[in-house]
Amino acid sequence: MKYRIALFAATALLVASADAAEGPRGHTHGPHGDTVREGTDTDGGPGKASDVKRVVQVEARNPAFNVKQIQVRAGETIKFVVTNKSTIAHEFAIASSKEHEGHRAMMRDMPDMVHEEPNVVTIKPGETKELIWKFGNDTDLEFACNIPGHAEQGMIGKFRVMR
């Protein structure tokens, strides 16, 4: 069965429903990792370490990533090693532009949300985390920090998918 990453907007709806059912909660939320399924914008998905073809180093800085575009091949599995070189938390998220928009809206309501998901990680200052992703044919794929205001200040980039 082919897996795809769920829309952030759908996740926001699920989180909102859970909030309504459970009442006020602290910082936690339902993990995006539980919502990996078919029927989303992206045709890539979480990759396996054994399939990694290359490693891409990414630095999260204030106010941007050290790269604006990353060239990938359809079917390629890449390990992203993301280091936070700034003094504030950032995230590295892989999604379509539509999914990023939905996630940014959710993050405006819950700005302290922390992620450890197949397509997004939160990185504290000085911390390094890894994310493994297998790319499909989707040409509308971006990486971004969706913490409020960060993408708007330049923490966003495109994947150039080669076939």
Phi and psi in radians as a Rosetta constraint file:
Dihedral C 1 N 2 CA 2 C 2 CIRCULARHARMONIC -1.463 0.35
Dihedral N 2 CA 2 C 2 N 3 CIRCULARHARMONIC 2.286 0.35
Dihedral C 2 N 3 CA 3 C 3 CIRCULARHARMONIC -1.821 0.35
Dihedral N 3 CA 3 C 3 N 4 CIRCULARHARMONIC 2.544 0.35
Dihedral C 3 N 4 CA 4 C 4 CIRCULARHARMONIC -2.344 0.35
Dihedral N 4 CA 4 C 4 N 5 CIRCULARHARMONIC 2.721 0.35
Dihedral C 4 N 5 CA 5 C 5 CIRCULARHARMONIC -1.407 0.35
Dihedral N 5 CA 5 C 5 N 6 CIRCULARHARMONIC 2.360 0.35
Dihedral C 5 N 6 CA 6 C 6 CIRCULARHARMONIC -1.263 0.35
Dihedral N 6 CA 6 C 6 N 7 CIRCULARHARMONIC 2.690 0.35
Dihedral C 6 N 7 CA 7 C 7 CIRCULARHARMONIC -1.096 0.35
Dihedral N 7 CA 7 C 7 N 8 CIRCULARHARMONIC 2.361 0.35
Dihedral C 7 N 8 CA 8 C 8 CIRCULARHARMONIC -1.055 0.35
Dihedral N 8 CA 8 C 8 N 9 CIRCULARHARMONIC -0.610 0.35
Dihedral C 8 N 9 CA 9 C 9 CIRCULARHARMONIC -1.092 0.35
Dihedral N 9 CA 9 C 9 N 10 CIRCULARHARMONIC -0.699 0.35
Dihedral C 9 N 10 CA 10 C 10 CIRCULARHARMONIC -1.123 0.35
Dihedral N 10 CA 10 C 10 N 11 CIRCULARHARMONIC -0.675 0.35
Dihedral C 10 N 11 CA 11 C 11 CIRCULARHARMONIC -1.106 0.35
Dihedral N 11 CA 11 C 11 N 12 CIRCULARHARMONIC -0.714 0.35
Dihedral C 11 N 12 CA 12 C 12 CIRCULARHARMONIC -1.059 0.35
Dihedral N 12 CA 12 C 12 N 13 CIRCULARHARMONIC -0.707 0.35
Dihedral C 12 N 13 CA 13 C 13 CIRCULARHARMONIC -1.112 0.35
Dihedral N 13 CA 13 C 13 N 14 CIRCULARHARMONIC -0.750 0.35
Dihedral C 13 N 14 CA 14 C 14 CIRCULARHARMONIC -1.095 0.35
Dihedral N 14 CA 14 C 14 N 15 CIRCULARHARMONIC -0.742 0.35
Dihedral C 14 N 15 CA 15 C 15 CIRCULARHARMONIC -1.119 0.35
Dihedral N 15 CA 15 C 15 N 16 CIRCULARHARMONIC -0.744 0.35
Dihedral C 15 N 16 CA 16 C 16 CIRCULARHARMONIC -1.098 0.35
Dihedral N 16 CA 16 C 16 N 17 CIRCULARHARMONIC -0.715 0.35
Dihedral C 16 N 17 CA 17 C 17 CIRCULARHARMONIC -1.105 0.35
Dihedral N 17 CA 17 C 17 N 18 CIRCULARHARMONIC -0.736 0.35
Dihedral C 17 N 18 CA 18 C 18 CIRCULARHARMONIC -1.129 0.35
Dihedral N 18 CA 18 C 18 N 19 CIRCULARHARMONIC -0.695 0.35
Dihedral C 18 N 19 CA 19 C 19 CIRCULARHARMONIC -1.056 0.35
Dihedral N 19 CA 19 C 19 N 20 CIRCULARHARMONIC -0.772 0.35
Dihedral C 19 N 20 CA 20 C 20 CIRCULARHARMONIC -1.121 0.35
Dihedral N 20 CA 20 C 20 N 21 CIRCULARHARMONIC -0.681 0.35
Dihedral C 20 N 21 CA 21 C 21 CIRCULARHARMONIC -1.282 0.35
Dihedral N 21 CA 21 C 21 N 22 CIRCULARHARMONIC -0.634 0.35
Dihedral C 21 N 22 CA 22 C 22 CIRCULARHARMONIC -1.692 0.35
Dihedral N 22 CA 22 C 22 N 23 CIRCULARHARMONIC -0.240 0.35
Dihedral C 22 N 23 CA 23 C 23 CIRCULARHARMONIC 1.465 0.35
Dihedral N 23 CA 23 C 23 N 24 CIRCULARHARMONIC -2.987 0.35
Dihedral C 23 N 24 CA 24 C 24 CIRCULARHARMONIC -1.056 0.35
Dihedral N 24 CA 24 C 24 N 25 CIRCULARHARMONIC 2.450 0.35
Dihedral C 24 N 25 CA 25 C 25 CIRCULARHARMONIC -2.211 0.35
Dihedral N 25 CA 25 C 25 N 26 CIRCULARHARMONIC 2.931 0.35
Dihedral C 25 N 26 CA 26 C 26 CIRCULARHARMONIC -1.405 0.35
Dihedral N 26 CA 26 C 26 N 27 CIRCULARHARMONIC -2.296 0.35
Dihedral C 26 N 27 CA 27 C 27 CIRCULARHARMONIC -1.481 0.35
Dihedral N 27 CA 27 C 27 N 28 CIRCULARHARMONIC -0.207 0.35
Dihedral C 27 N 28 CA 28 C 28 CIRCULARHARMONIC -1.403 0.35
Dihedral N 28 CA 28 C 28 N 29 CIRCULARHARMONIC 2.831 0.35
Dihedral C 28 N 29 CA 29 C 29 CIRCULARHARMONIC -2.728 0.35
Dihedral N 29 CA 29 C 29 N 30 CIRCULARHARMONIC 2.895 0.35
Dihedral C 29 N 30 CA 30 C 30 CIRCULARHARMONIC -1.127 0.35
Dihedral N 30 CA 30 C 30 N 31 CIRCULARHARMONIC 2.345 0.35
Dihedral C 30 N 31 CA 31 C 31 CIRCULARHARMONIC -1.215 0.35
Dihedral N 31 CA 31 C 31 N 32 CIRCULARHARMONIC 2.415 0.35
Dihedral C 31 N 32 CA 32 C 32 CIRCULARHARMONIC -1.114 0.35
Dihedral N 32 CA 32 C 32 N 33 CIRCULARHARMONIC -0.523 0.35
Dihedral C 32 N 33 CA 33 C 33 CIRCULARHARMONIC -1.020 0.35
Dihedral N 33 CA 33 C 33 N 34 CIRCULARHARMONIC -0.494 0.35
Dihedral C 33 N 34 CA 34 C 34 CIRCULARHARMONIC -1.326 0.35
Dihedral N 34 CA 34 C 34 N 35 CIRCULARHARMONIC -0.194 0.35
Dihedral C 34 N 35 CA 35 C 35 CIRCULARHARMONIC -1.878 0.35
Dihedral N 35 CA 35 C 35 N 36 CIRCULARHARMONIC 0.330 0.35
Dihedral C 35 N 36 CA 36 C 36 CIRCULARHARMONIC -1.282 0.35
Dihedral N 36 CA 36 C 36 N 37 CIRCULARHARMONIC 1.999 0.35
Dihedral C 36 N 37 CA 37 C 37 CIRCULARHARMONIC -2.767 0.35
Dihedral N 37 CA 37 C 37 N 38 CIRCULARHARMONIC 3.081 0.35
Dihedral C 37 N 38 CA 38 C 38 CIRCULARHARMONIC -1.344 0.35
Dihedral N 38 CA 38 C 38 N 39 CIRCULARHARMONIC 2.861 0.35
Dihedral C 38 N 39 CA 39 C 39 CIRCULARHARMONIC 1.669 0.35
Dihedral N 39 CA 39 C 39 N 40 CIRCULARHARMONIC 0.513 0.35
Dihedral C 39 N 40 CA 40 C 40 CIRCULARHARMONIC -2.064 0.35
Dihedral N 40 CA 40 C 40 N 41 CIRCULARHARMONIC -3.111 0.35
Dihedral C 40 N 41 CA 41 C 41 CIRCULARHARMONIC -1.195 0.35
Dihedral N 41 CA 41 C 41 N 42 CIRCULARHARMONIC -0.599 0.35
Dihedral C 41 N 42 CA 42 C 42 CIRCULARHARMONIC -1.624 0.35
Dihedral N 42 CA 42 C 42 N 43 CIRCULARHARMONIC 2.434 0.35
Dihedral C 42 N 43 CA 43 C 43 CIRCULARHARMONIC -1.828 0.35
Dihedral N 43 CA 43 C 43 N 44 CIRCULARHARMONIC 0.134 0.35
Dihedral C 43 N 44 CA 44 C 44 CIRCULARHARMONIC -1.607 0.35
Dihedral N 44 CA 44 C 44 N 45 CIRCULARHARMONIC -2.964 0.35
Dihedral C 44 N 45 CA 45 C 45 CIRCULARHARMONIC -3.086 0.35
Dihedral N 45 CA 45 C 45 N 46 CIRCULARHARMONIC -3.135 0.35
Dihedral C 45 N 46 CA 46 C 46 CIRCULARHARMONIC -0.969 0.35
Dihedral N 46 CA 46 C 46 N 47 CIRCULARHARMONIC 2.416 0.35
Dihedral C 46 N 47 CA 47 C 47 CIRCULARHARMONIC -1.796 0.35
Dihedral N 47 CA 47 C 47 N 48 CIRCULARHARMONIC 2.908 0.35
Dihedral C 47 N 48 CA 48 C 48 CIRCULARHARMONIC -1.763 0.35
Dihedral N 48 CA 48 C 48 N 49 CIRCULARHARMONIC 2.455 0.35
Dihedral C 48 N 49 CA 49 C 49 CIRCULARHARMONIC -0.984 0.35
Dihedral N 49 CA 49 C 49 N 50 CIRCULARHARMONIC -0.626 0.35
Dihedral C 49 N 50 CA 50 C 50 CIRCULARHARMONIC -1.190 0.35
Dihedral N 50 CA 50 C 50 N 51 CIRCULARHARMONIC -0.287 0.35
Dihedral C 50 N 51 CA 51 C 51 CIRCULARHARMONIC -1.754 0.35
Dihedral N 51 CA 51 C 51 N 52 CIRCULARHARMONIC 0.031 0.35
Dihedral C 51 N 52 CA 52 C 52 CIRCULARHARMONIC -1.056 0.35
Dihedral N 52 CA 52 C 52 N 53 CIRCULARHARMONIC 2.208 0.35
Dihedral C 52 N 53 CA 53 C 53 CIRCULARHARMONIC -1.676 0.35
Dihedral N 53 CA 53 C 53 N 54 CIRCULARHARMONIC -0.507 0.35
Dihedral C 53 N 54 CA 54 C 54 CIRCULARHARMONIC -2.820 0.35
Dihedral N 54 CA 54 C 54 N 55 CIRCULARHARMONIC 2.894 0.35
Dihedral C 54 N 55 CA 55 C 55 CIRCULARHARMONIC -2.022 0.35
Dihedral N 55 CA 55 C 55 N 56 CIRCULARHARMONIC 2.321 0.35
Dihedral C 55 N 56 CA 56 C 56 CIRCULARHARMONIC -2.053 0.35
Dihedral N 56 CA 56 C 56 N 57 CIRCULARHARMONIC 2.147 0.35
Dihedral C 56 N 57 CA 57 C 57 CIRCULARHARMONIC -1.528 0.35
Dihedral N 57 CA 57 C 57 N 58 CIRCULARHARMONIC 2.265 0.35
Dihedral C 57 N 58 CA 58 C 58 CIRCULARHARMONIC -2.225 0.35
Dihedral N 58 CA 58 C 58 N 59 CIRCULARHARMONIC 2.376 0.35
Dihedral C 58 N 59 CA 59 C 59 CIRCULARHARMONIC -1.974 0.35
Dihedral N 59 CA 59 C 59 N 60 CIRCULARHARMONIC 2.247 0.35
Dihedral C 59 N 60 CA 60 C 60 CIRCULARHARMONIC -1.621 0.35
Dihedral N 60 CA 60 C 60 N 61 CIRCULARHARMONIC 2.055 0.35
Dihedral C 60 N 61 CA 61 C 61 CIRCULARHARMONIC -2.176 0.35
Dihedral N 61 CA 61 C 61 N 62 CIRCULARHARMONIC 2.964 0.35
Dihedral C 61 N 62 CA 62 C 62 CIRCULARHARMONIC -1.624 0.35
Dihedral N 62 CA 62 C 62 N 63 CIRCULARHARMONIC 2.121 0.35
Dihedral C 62 N 63 CA 63 C 63 CIRCULARHARMONIC -1.913 0.35
Dihedral N 63 CA 63 C 63 N 64 CIRCULARHARMONIC 0.471 0.35
Dihedral C 63 N 64 CA 64 C 64 CIRCULARHARMONIC -2.607 0.35
Dihedral N 64 CA 64 C 64 N 65 CIRCULARHARMONIC 2.920 0.35
Dihedral C 64 N 65 CA 65 C 65 CIRCULARHARMONIC -1.348 0.35
Dihedral N 65 CA 65 C 65 N 66 CIRCULARHARMONIC 2.816 0.35
Dihedral C 65 N 66 CA 66 C 66 CIRCULARHARMONIC -1.330 0.35
Dihedral N 66 CA 66 C 66 N 67 CIRCULARHARMONIC -0.138 0.35
Dihedral C 66 N 67 CA 67 C 67 CIRCULARHARMONIC -2.256 0.35
Dihedral N 67 CA 67 C 67 N 68 CIRCULARHARMONIC 2.603 0.35
Dihedral C 67 N 68 CA 68 C 68 CIRCULARHARMONIC -1.920 0.35
Dihedral N 68 CA 68 C 68 N 69 CIRCULARHARMONIC -0.339 0.35
Dihedral C 68 N 69 CA 69 C 69 CIRCULARHARMONIC -2.577 0.35
Dihedral N 69 CA 69 C 69 N 70 CIRCULARHARMONIC 2.436 0.35
Dihedral C 69 N 70 CA 70 C 70 CIRCULARHARMONIC -2.229 0.35
Dihedral N 70 CA 70 C 70 N 71 CIRCULARHARMONIC 2.147 0.35
Dihedral C 70 N 71 CA 71 C 71 CIRCULARHARMONIC -1.495 0.35
Dihedral N 71 CA 71 C 71 N 72 CIRCULARHARMONIC 2.282 0.35
Dihedral C 71 N 72 CA 72 C 72 CIRCULARHARMONIC -2.350 0.35
Dihedral N 72 CA 72 C 72 N 73 CIRCULARHARMONIC 2.852 0.35
Dihedral C 72 N 73 CA 73 C 73 CIRCULARHARMONIC -1.886 0.35
Dihedral N 73 CA 73 C 73 N 74 CIRCULARHARMONIC 2.470 0.35
Dihedral C 73 N 74 CA 74 C 74 CIRCULARHARMONIC -1.007 0.35
Dihedral N 74 CA 74 C 74 N 75 CIRCULARHARMONIC 2.283 0.35
Dihedral C 74 N 75 CA 75 C 75 CIRCULARHARMONIC 1.590 0.35
Dihedral N 75 CA 75 C 75 N 76 CIRCULARHARMONIC -0.158 0.35
Dihedral C 75 N 76 CA 76 C 76 CIRCULARHARMONIC -1.378 0.35
Dihedral N 76 CA 76 C 76 N 77 CIRCULARHARMONIC 2.443 0.35
Dihedral C 76 N 77 CA 77 C 77 CIRCULARHARMONIC -1.880 0.35
Dihedral N 77 CA 77 C 77 N 78 CIRCULARHARMONIC 2.162 0.35
Dihedral C 77 N 78 CA 78 C 78 CIRCULARHARMONIC -2.131 0.35
Dihedral N 78 CA 78 C 78 N 79 CIRCULARHARMONIC 2.435 0.35
Dihedral C 78 N 79 CA 79 C 79 CIRCULARHARMONIC -1.724 0.35
Dihedral N 79 CA 79 C 79 N 80 CIRCULARHARMONIC 2.125 0.35
Dihedral C 79 N 80 CA 80 C 80 CIRCULARHARMONIC -1.689 0.35
Dihedral N 80 CA 80 C 80 N 81 CIRCULARHARMONIC 2.185 0.35
Dihedral C 80 N 81 CA 81 C 81 CIRCULARHARMONIC -1.872 0.35
Dihedral N 81 CA 81 C 81 N 82 CIRCULARHARMONIC 1.900 0.35
Dihedral C 81 N 82 CA 82 C 82 CIRCULARHARMONIC -1.913 0.35
Dihedral N 82 CA 82 C 82 N 83 CIRCULARHARMONIC 2.140 0.35
Dihedral C 82 N 83 CA 83 C 83 CIRCULARHARMONIC -2.003 0.35
Dihedral N 83 CA 83 C 83 N 84 CIRCULARHARMONIC 2.299 0.35
Dihedral C 83 N 84 CA 84 C 84 CIRCULARHARMONIC -1.568 0.35
Dihedral N 84 CA 84 C 84 N 85 CIRCULARHARMONIC 1.899 0.35
Dihedral C 84 N 85 CA 85 C 85 CIRCULARHARMONIC -1.697 0.35
Dihedral N 85 CA 85 C 85 N 86 CIRCULARHARMONIC 0.230 0.35
Dihedral C 85 N 86 CA 86 C 86 CIRCULARHARMONIC -1.928 0.35
Dihedral N 86 CA 86 C 86 N 87 CIRCULARHARMONIC -3.039 0.35
Dihedral C 86 N 87 CA 87 C 87 CIRCULARHARMONIC -1.777 0.35
Dihedral N 87 CA 87 C 87 N 88 CIRCULARHARMONIC 0.060 0.35
Dihedral C 87 N 88 CA 88 C 88 CIRCULARHARMONIC -2.271 0.35
Dihedral N 88 CA 88 C 88 N 89 CIRCULARHARMONIC 2.827 0.35
Dihedral C 88 N 89 CA 89 C 89 CIRCULARHARMONIC -1.213 0.35
Dihedral N 89 CA 89 C 89 N 90 CIRCULARHARMONIC 2.596 0.35
Dihedral C 89 N 90 CA 90 C 90 CIRCULARHARMONIC -2.412 0.35
Dihedral N 90 CA 90 C 90 N 91 CIRCULARHARMONIC 2.981 0.35
Dihedral C 90 N 91 CA 91 C 91 CIRCULARHARMONIC -2.318 0.35
Dihedral N 91 CA 91 C 91 N 92 CIRCULARHARMONIC 2.731 0.35
Dihedral C 91 N 92 CA 92 C 92 CIRCULARHARMONIC -2.130 0.35
Dihedral N 92 CA 92 C 92 N 93 CIRCULARHARMONIC 1.968 0.35
Dihedral C 92 N 93 CA 93 C 93 CIRCULARHARMONIC -2.176 0.35
Dihedral N 93 CA 93 C 93 N 94 CIRCULARHARMONIC 2.395 0.35
Dihedral C 93 N 94 CA 94 C 94 CIRCULARHARMONIC -1.919 0.35
Dihedral N 94 CA 94 C 94 N 95 CIRCULARHARMONIC 2.139 0.35
Dihedral C 94 N 95 CA 95 C 95 CIRCULARHARMONIC -2.945 0.35
Dihedral N 95 CA 95 C 95 N 96 CIRCULARHARMONIC 3.007 0.35
Dihedral C 95 N 96 CA 96 C 96 CIRCULARHARMONIC -1.299 0.35
Dihedral N 96 CA 96 C 96 N 97 CIRCULARHARMONIC 2.870 0.35
Dihedral C 96 N 97 CA 97 C 97 CIRCULARHARMONIC -1.077 0.35
Dihedral N 97 CA 97 C 97 N 98 CIRCULARHARMONIC -0.635 0.35
Dihedral C 97 N 98 CA 98 C 98 CIRCULARHARMONIC -1.129 0.35
Dihedral N 98 CA 98 C 98 N 99 CIRCULARHARMONIC -0.743 0.35
Dihedral C 98 N 99 CA 99 C 99 CIRCULARHARMONIC -1.143 0.35
Dihedral N 99 CA 99 C 99 N 100 CIRCULARHARMONIC -0.703 0.35
Dihedral C 99 N 100 CA 100 C 100 CIRCULARHARMONIC -1.061 0.35
Dihedral N 100 CA 100 C 100 N 101 CIRCULARHARMONIC -0.754 0.35
Dihedral C 100 N 101 CA 101 C 101 CIRCULARHARMONIC -1.003 0.35
Dihedral N 101 CA 101 C 101 N 102 CIRCULARHARMONIC -0.797 0.35
Dihedral C 101 N 102 CA 102 C 102 CIRCULARHARMONIC -1.107 0.35
Dihedral N 102 CA 102 C 102 N 103 CIRCULARHARMONIC -0.702 0.35
Dihedral C 102 N 103 CA 103 C 103 CIRCULARHARMONIC -1.210 0.35
Dihedral N 103 CA 103 C 103 N 104 CIRCULARHARMONIC -0.657 0.35
Dihedral C 103 N 104 CA 104 C 104 CIRCULARHARMONIC -1.069 0.35
Dihedral N 104 CA 104 C 104 N 105 CIRCULARHARMONIC -0.705 0.35
Dihedral C 104 N 105 CA 105 C 105 CIRCULARHARMONIC -1.087 0.35
Dihedral N 105 CA 105 C 105 N 106 CIRCULARHARMONIC -0.745 0.35
Dihedral C 105 N 106 CA 106 C 106 CIRCULARHARMONIC -1.125 0.35
Dihedral N 106 CA 106 C 106 N 107 CIRCULARHARMONIC -0.720 0.35
Dihedral C 106 N 107 CA 107 C 107 CIRCULARHARMONIC -1.168 0.35
Dihedral N 107 CA 107 C 107 N 108 CIRCULARHARMONIC -0.501 0.35
Dihedral C 107 N 108 CA 108 C 108 CIRCULARHARMONIC -1.104 0.35
Dihedral N 108 CA 108 C 108 N 109 CIRCULARHARMONIC -0.604 0.35
Dihedral C 108 N 109 CA 109 C 109 CIRCULARHARMONIC -1.417 0.35
Dihedral N 109 CA 109 C 109 N 110 CIRCULARHARMONIC -0.483 0.35
Dihedral C 109 N 110 CA 110 C 110 CIRCULARHARMONIC -2.350 0.35
Dihedral N 110 CA 110 C 110 N 111 CIRCULARHARMONIC 1.185 0.35
Dihedral C 110 N 111 CA 111 C 111 CIRCULARHARMONIC -1.135 0.35
Dihedral N 111 CA 111 C 111 N 112 CIRCULARHARMONIC -0.311 0.35
Dihedral C 111 N 112 CA 112 C 112 CIRCULARHARMONIC -1.663 0.35
Dihedral N 112 CA 112 C 112 N 113 CIRCULARHARMONIC 0.206 0.35
Dihedral C 112 N 113 CA 113 C 113 CIRCULARHARMONIC -1.064 0.35
Dihedral N 113 CA 113 C 113 N 114 CIRCULARHARMONIC 2.407 0.35
Dihedral C 113 N 114 CA 114 C 114 CIRCULARHARMONIC -2.017 0.35
Dihedral N 114 CA 114 C 114 N 115 CIRCULARHARMONIC 2.369 0.35
Dihedral C 114 N 115 CA 115 C 115 CIRCULARHARMONIC -2.050 0.35
Dihedral N 115 CA 115 C 115 N 116 CIRCULARHARMONIC 2.448 0.35
Dihedral C 115 N 116 CA 116 C 116 CIRCULARHARMONIC -2.489 0.35
Dihedral N 116 CA 116 C 116 N 117 CIRCULARHARMONIC 1.237 0.35
Dihedral C 116 N 117 CA 117 C 117 CIRCULARHARMONIC -2.116 0.35
Dihedral N 117 CA 117 C 117 N 118 CIRCULARHARMONIC 2.945 0.35
Dihedral C 117 N 118 CA 118 C 118 CIRCULARHARMONIC -1.041 0.35
Dihedral N 118 CA 118 C 118 N 119 CIRCULARHARMONIC -0.538 0.35
Dihedral C 118 N 119 CA 119 C 119 CIRCULARHARMONIC -1.980 0.35
Dihedral N 119 CA 119 C 119 N 120 CIRCULARHARMONIC 0.023 0.35
Dihedral C 119 N 120 CA 120 C 120 CIRCULARHARMONIC -2.686 0.35
Dihedral N 120 CA 120 C 120 N 121 CIRCULARHARMONIC 2.388 0.35
Dihedral C 120 N 121 CA 121 C 121 CIRCULARHARMONIC -2.288 0.35
Dihedral N 121 CA 121 C 121 N 122 CIRCULARHARMONIC 2.554 0.35
Dihedral C 121 N 122 CA 122 C 122 CIRCULARHARMONIC -1.721 0.35
Dihedral N 122 CA 122 C 122 N 123 CIRCULARHARMONIC 2.334 0.35
Dihedral C 122 N 123 CA 123 C 123 CIRCULARHARMONIC -2.130 0.35
Dihedral N 123 CA 123 C 123 N 124 CIRCULARHARMONIC 2.083 0.35
Dihedral C 123 N 124 CA 124 C 124 CIRCULARHARMONIC -1.299 0.35
Dihedral N 124 CA 124 C 124 N 125 CIRCULARHARMONIC 2.831 0.35
Dihedral C 124 N 125 CA 125 C 125 CIRCULARHARMONIC -0.931 0.35
Dihedral N 125 CA 125 C 125 N 126 CIRCULARHARMONIC 2.286 0.35
Dihedral C 125 N 126 CA 126 C 126 CIRCULARHARMONIC 1.412 0.35
Dihedral N 126 CA 126 C 126 N 127 CIRCULARHARMONIC -0.106 0.35
Dihedral C 126 N 127 CA 127 C 127 CIRCULARHARMONIC -1.555 0.35
Dihedral N 127 CA 127 C 127 N 128 CIRCULARHARMONIC 2.682 0.35
Dihedral C 127 N 128 CA 128 C 128 CIRCULARHARMONIC -2.196 0.35
Dihedral N 128 CA 128 C 128 N 129 CIRCULARHARMONIC 2.332 0.35
Dihedral C 128 N 129 CA 129 C 129 CIRCULARHARMONIC -2.341 0.35
Dihedral N 129 CA 129 C 129 N 130 CIRCULARHARMONIC 2.788 0.35
Dihedral C 129 N 130 CA 130 C 130 CIRCULARHARMONIC -2.054 0.35
Dihedral N 130 CA 130 C 130 N 131 CIRCULARHARMONIC 2.601 0.35
Dihedral C 130 N 131 CA 131 C 131 CIRCULARHARMONIC -2.467 0.35
Dihedral N 131 CA 131 C 131 N 132 CIRCULARHARMONIC 2.276 0.35
Dihedral C 131 N 132 CA 132 C 132 CIRCULARHARMONIC -1.953 0.35
Dihedral N 132 CA 132 C 132 N 133 CIRCULARHARMONIC 2.201 0.35
Dihedral C 132 N 133 CA 133 C 133 CIRCULARHARMONIC -2.334 0.35
Dihedral N 133 CA 133 C 133 N 134 CIRCULARHARMONIC 2.371 0.35
Dihedral C 133 N 134 CA 134 C 134 CIRCULARHARMONIC -1.797 0.35
Dihedral N 134 CA 134 C 134 N 135 CIRCULARHARMONIC 2.118 0.35
Dihedral C 134 N 135 CA 135 C 135 CIRCULARHARMONIC -1.489 0.35
Dihedral N 135 CA 135 C 135 N 136 CIRCULARHARMONIC 2.489 0.35
Dihedral C 135 N 136 CA 136 C 136 CIRCULARHARMONIC -1.795 0.35
Dihedral N 136 CA 136 C 136 N 137 CIRCULARHARMONIC -2.605 0.35
Dihedral C 136 N 137 CA 137 C 137 CIRCULARHARMONIC -1.623 0.35
Dihedral N 137 CA 137 C 137 N 138 CIRCULARHARMONIC -0.017 0.35
Dihedral C 137 N 138 CA 138 C 138 CIRCULARHARMONIC -1.059 0.35
Dihedral N 138 CA 138 C 138 N 139 CIRCULARHARMONIC 2.135 0.35
Dihedral C 138 N 139 CA 139 C 139 CIRCULARHARMONIC -1.699 0.35
Dihedral N 139 CA 139 C 139 N 140 CIRCULARHARMONIC -0.071 0.35
Dihedral C 139 N 140 CA 140 C 140 CIRCULARHARMONIC -1.845 0.35
Dihedral N 140 CA 140 C 140 N 141 CIRCULARHARMONIC 1.101 0.35
Dihedral C 140 N 141 CA 141 C 141 CIRCULARHARMONIC -2.152 0.35
Dihedral N 141 CA 141 C 141 N 142 CIRCULARHARMONIC 2.317 0.35
Dihedral C 141 N 142 CA 142 C 142 CIRCULARHARMONIC -2.263 0.35
Dihedral N 142 CA 142 C 142 N 143 CIRCULARHARMONIC 2.841 0.35
Dihedral C 142 N 143 CA 143 C 143 CIRCULARHARMONIC -2.073 0.35
Dihedral N 143 CA 143 C 143 N 144 CIRCULARHARMONIC 2.491 0.35
Dihedral C 143 N 144 CA 144 C 144 CIRCULARHARMONIC -2.772 0.35
Dihedral N 144 CA 144 C 144 N 145 CIRCULARHARMONIC 2.818 0.35
Dihedral C 144 N 145 CA 145 C 145 CIRCULARHARMONIC -1.831 0.35
Dihedral N 145 CA 145 C 145 N 146 CIRCULARHARMONIC 2.028 0.35
Dihedral C 145 N 146 CA 146 C 146 CIRCULARHARMONIC -1.715 0.35
Dihedral N 146 CA 146 C 146 N 147 CIRCULARHARMONIC 0.207 0.35
Dihedral C 146 N 147 CA 147 C 147 CIRCULARHARMONIC -1.080 0.35
Dihedral N 147 CA 147 C 147 N 148 CIRCULARHARMONIC 2.366 0.35
Dihedral C 147 N 148 CA 148 C 148 CIRCULARHARMONIC -0.804 0.35
Dihedral N 148 CA 148 C 148 N 149 CIRCULARHARMONIC 2.197 0.35
Dihedral C 148 N 149 CA 149 C 149 CIRCULARHARMONIC 1.539 0.35
Dihedral N 149 CA 149 C 149 N 150 CIRCULARHARMONIC -0.317 0.35
Dihedral C 149 N 150 CA 150 C 150 CIRCULARHARMONIC -1.242 0.35
Dihedral N 150 CA 150 C 150 N 151 CIRCULARHARMONIC -0.839 0.35
Dihedral C 150 N 151 CA 151 C 151 CIRCULARHARMONIC -1.097 0.35
Dihedral N 151 CA 151 C 151 N 152 CIRCULARHARMONIC -0.682 0.35
Dihedral C 151 N 152 CA 152 C 152 CIRCULARHARMONIC -1.103 0.35
Dihedral N 152 CA 152 C 152 N 153 CIRCULARHARMONIC -0.450 0.35
Dihedral C 152 N 153 CA 153 C 153 CIRCULARHARMONIC -1.609 0.35
Dihedral N 153 CA 153 C 153 N 154 CIRCULARHARMONIC 0.045 0.35
Dihedral C 153 N 154 CA 154 C 154 CIRCULARHARMONIC 2.094 0.35
Dihedral N 154 CA 154 C 154 N 155 CIRCULARHARMONIC 0.039 0.35
Dihedral C 154 N 155 CA 155 C 155 CIRCULARHARMONIC -1.536 0.35
Dihedral N 155 CA 155 C 155 N 156 CIRCULARHARMONIC 1.132 0.35
Dihedral C 155 N 156 CA 156 C 156 CIRCULARHARMONIC -2.661 0.35
Dihedral N 156 CA 156 C 156 N 157 CIRCULARHARMONIC 2.546 0.35
Dihedral C 156 N 157 CA 157 C 157 CIRCULARHARMONIC -2.665 0.35
Dihedral N 157 CA 157 C 157 N 158 CIRCULARHARMONIC 2.925 0.35
Dihedral C 157 N 158 CA 158 C 158 CIRCULARHARMONIC -1.927 0.35
Dihedral N 158 CA 158 C 158 N 159 CIRCULARHARMONIC 2.591 0.35
Dihedral C 158 N 159 CA 159 C 159 CIRCULARHARMONIC -1.668 0.35
Dihedral N 159 CA 159 C 159 N 160 CIRCULARHARMONIC 2.286 0.35
Dihedral C 159 N 160 CA 160 C 160 CIRCULARHARMONIC -1.748 0.35
Dihedral N 160 CA 160 C 160 N 161 CIRCULARHARMONIC 1.838 0.35
Dihedral C 160 N 161 CA 161 C 161 CIRCULARHARMONIC -1.566 0.35
Dihedral N 161 CA 161 C 161 N 162 CIRCULARHARMONIC 2.086 0.35
Dihedral C 161 N 162 CA 162 C 162 CIRCULARHARMONIC -1.732 0.35
Dihedral N 162 CA 162 C 162 N 163 CIRCULARHARMONIC 2.455 0.35
